[in-house]
Structures are given as structure tokens and as C-alpha cells.
């Protein structure tokens, strides 16, 4: 799946991954890949700018640490990020329901 197909959803995916606990950047990429069965194989050039954007918004906090002599930035969901994720999930459910009325032939009709 290409990064452009995720436009508007990447932040929610990153917040959902971090809901499980703090991770460094590459581990976030690996978690996206694993949870999507390989469909989301996104480059660092897509992930890191999104993480910085989430950090500026106050949804993610980061800390630097040294592991085996290498510097790593670890990202963690903030309370604001948890609230944002709840909002993203509600929006996703509404989007899925609405679009499903058109694209899913088994969807129940809209009540009159």
C-alpha cells in the first residue's frame, strides 16, 4: 500500500501503534508492517515527519536514549494523543459506515 493511499489516516495509525506503549522510530515502522501483514511498508521519510508533526501537536512525546552505543528517539502517546486517537476512531467508524453504504452491497439501507 502506498503512503499516498493513507492520506488523512497516517496520524491515526501512528497513534494506535503507540497506544500499545513507547517505541523507537524503526520499531513503529515494524509494528505498522506487522499489524498490516506487510501491507504497510512505509519509508522513514513518511513516518518521521508524521511523528514530528504529532509531537508538535502535543499528541506524542519523545525522549532520546542510547542503546548499544546508538542514539534512539523513543515516542510515547500523551493524554492529548489518547483523546485524539479516540476522536480518530469515532471519525473512522462514521466514515466506514457512510462509505460502506455505497461500496458494500450488504450494507443496510439508511433509515428514512
C-alpha positions in Angstrom: 0.0 0.0 0.0 1.4 3.4 -0.9 1.8 6.2 1.6 -0.5 8.4 -0.5 -3.3 6.0 -0.1 -3.1 6.6 3.6 -3.5 10.4 3.3 -5.5 11.6 6.3 -5.1 8.3 8.2 -1.4 8.0 8.9 -1.6 10.0 12.1 -4.4 7.8 13.5 -2.3 4.7 12.6 0.7 6.0 14.4 -1.3 7.0 17.5 -2.9 3.5 17.5 0.6 1.8 17.3 1.8 4.0 20.2 -1.2 3.1 22.3 0.5 -0.2 23.0 3.5 1.5 24.6 6.5 3.6 23.8 8.5 2.6 20.7 11.5 4.0 18.8 11.0 5.0 15.2 12.1 1.8 13.5 10.0 -0.3 15.9 7.0 1.9 14.9 7.7 1.1 11.2 8.0 -2.6 12.1 4.7 -2.5 14.1 2.9 -1.0 11.2 4.3 -3.6 8.9 3.4 -6.5 11.2 -0.1 -5.4 12.1 -0.9 -4.9 8.4 0.6 -8.3 7.4 3.1 -6.4 5.3 0.7 -4.1 3.5 2.0 -1.0 5.3 5.7 -0.9 4.4 6.2 2.8 4.8 9.6 4.6 4.4 11.2 6.6 7.2 10.7 9.7 5.0 6.9 9.2 5.6 7.0 8.1 9.2 9.4 10.6 10.8 7.8 13.8 9.6 4.4 12.5 10.8 5.9 11.7 14.2 7.4 15.2 14.4 4.0 16.7 13.4 2.3 14.7 16.1 4.9 15.8 18.6 4.4 19.5 17.7 0.6 19.0 18.2 1.3 17.5 21.7 -0.1 14.1 20.8 3.3 12.4 21.1 6.3 13.0 23.4 9.8 11.8 22.6 13.0 11.1 24.5 16.5 10.2 23.4 18.3 7.2 24.8 21.5 5.3 23.9 21.1 1.6 23.1 24.2 -0.4 22.2 26.1 2.8 21.6 23.4 4.2 19.2 21.1 7.1 19.8 17.4 6.3 19.6 14.4 8.5 19.9 11.5 6.8 21.6 8.0 8.1 21.1 5.2 7.8 23.6 1.5 8.7 23.4 0.4 11.6 25.6 -3.0 12.2 27.2 -3.8 14.6 24.3 -2.8 11.8 21.9 -5.2 9.4 23.6 -8.0 11.9 23.2 -7.0 12.5 19.5 -7.0 8.7 18.9 -10.5 8.4 20.4 -11.6 11.1 18.0 -9.9 9.5 15.1 -11.6 6.2 15.9 -15.0 7.8 16.0 -14.4 9.6 12.7 -13.2 6.3 11.1 -16.4 4.5 12.2 -18.5 7.2 10.8 -16.5 7.3 7.5 -16.6 3.5 7.2 -20.4 3.4 7.8 -21.1 6.1 5.3 -18.8 4.9 2.5 -19.9 1.3 3.2 -23.4 2.3 2.2 -22.1 2.9 -1.3 -19.3 0.3 -1.7 -20.6 -2.6 0.4 -23.6 -4.2 -1.3 -24.5 -5.9 2.0 -24.8 -2.7 4.0 -28.2 -1.9 5.5 -30.0 1.0 3.9 -30.1 4.3 5.6 -33.2 4.7 7.8 -35.7 7.2 6.5 
